[in-house]
Amino acid sequence: MSGLVEGTGRSDGTAPRDTGFYRPVLDAAWEAFGEDRVVYGSNWPVSARFASLATVQGIVAEYVAGRGAEATARFFHHNARQVYGLRRLPSWPRSARV
């Protein structure tokens, strides 16, 4: 899910910050793709013309938090690993950490 604030057409940085404003679009995307297929995307730096990155992240974080901890983990992490074929990296030895 990305491109939310761009859809407002407010390219002066004044896109709404209220999650409720975007809820119809977020609900439609969530229902269309389901919990196992939605993935976070900020569309930054394009989105910066419409709202700050913190605003964009806050909108989707608040929305997904309402779907529960498991859905949040899938949205921000697990689904992207699956979609992009990412594997978990081994832990670095303590002596190698900076």
C-alpha positions in Angstrom: 0.0 0.0 0.0 1.5 3.3 -1.1 0.5 6.4 -2.9 -2.1 7.4 -0.4 -1.2 11.1 0.1 -0.5 11.5 -3.6 -4.1 10.7 -4.3 -5.2 13.8 -2.5 -3.7 16.1 -5.1 -2.4 18.4 -2.4 1.1 18.8 -3.6 1.8 21.7 -1.2 2.5 19.3 1.7 -1.0 19.6 3.2 -2.4 16.1 2.6 -4.7 15.1 5.5 -3.0 13.4 8.4 -6.2 11.7 9.7 -6.2 8.0 9.0 -10.0 8.1 8.7 -9.7 10.2 5.5 -7.9 7.3 3.8 -9.9 4.4 5.4 -12.1 3.8 2.4 -9.1 3.2 0.1 -7.2 1.3 2.8 -10.2 -0.9 3.5 -10.7 -1.6 -0.3 -7.0 -2.6 -0.8 -7.0 -4.7 2.4 -10.2 -6.5 1.3 -9.0 -7.0 -2.3 -5.6 -8.4 -1.5 -6.0 -9.8 2.0 -3.7 -9.9 5.0 -1.2 -12.3 3.3 -0.6 -10.0 0.3 -0.6 -6.4 1.4 2.9 -4.8 1.8 3.9 -1.4 3.1 5.3 1.1 0.6 5.9 4.7 1.3 6.4 6.0 -2.2 9.1 8.3 -0.8 10.5 10.7 -2.0 7.5 11.4 -4.3 5.1 11.4 -1.3 7.2 14.1 0.3 5.5 16.7 -2.0 2.2 15.8 -0.3 3.1 14.9 3.3 6.1 14.1 5.4 7.4 10.5 5.5 6.4 10.4 9.2 2.8 11.3 8.3 2.7 8.6 5.6 4.1 6.0 8.0 1.8 7.2 10.8 -1.3 6.8 8.6 -0.7 3.2 7.6 0.8 2.2 11.0 -2.4 3.4 12.8 -4.6 1.7 10.2 -2.8 -1.6 10.4 -2.5 -1.6 14.2 -6.3 -1.8 14.2 -6.0 -5.1 12.4 -3.9 -6.6 15.2 -0.3 -7.5 15.9 -0.1 -10.5 13.5 -1.5 -8.4 10.6 1.0 -5.6 11.4 3.9 -8.0 11.4 2.8 -9.3 8.0 2.2 -5.9 6.5 5.6 -4.4 7.6 7.8 -7.4 7.5 6.7 -11.0 6.7 4.8 -10.4 3.4 7.7 -8.4 1.9 10.2 -11.2 2.8 7.9 -13.6 1.0 7.2 -11.4 -2.1 10.9 -10.4 -2.6 12.2 -13.9 -1.7 14.3 -12.5 1.2 15.9 -14.9 3.6 16.7 -14.2 7.2 20.3 -13.3 7.6 22.4 -15.2 10.2 23.1 -13.3 13.4 26.5 -11.7 13.5 28.9 -12.9 16.2 29.1 -10.5 19.1 32.8 -9.9 18.4 32.0 -8.7 14.9 29.4 -6.1 15.9 30.4 -2.5 15.7 
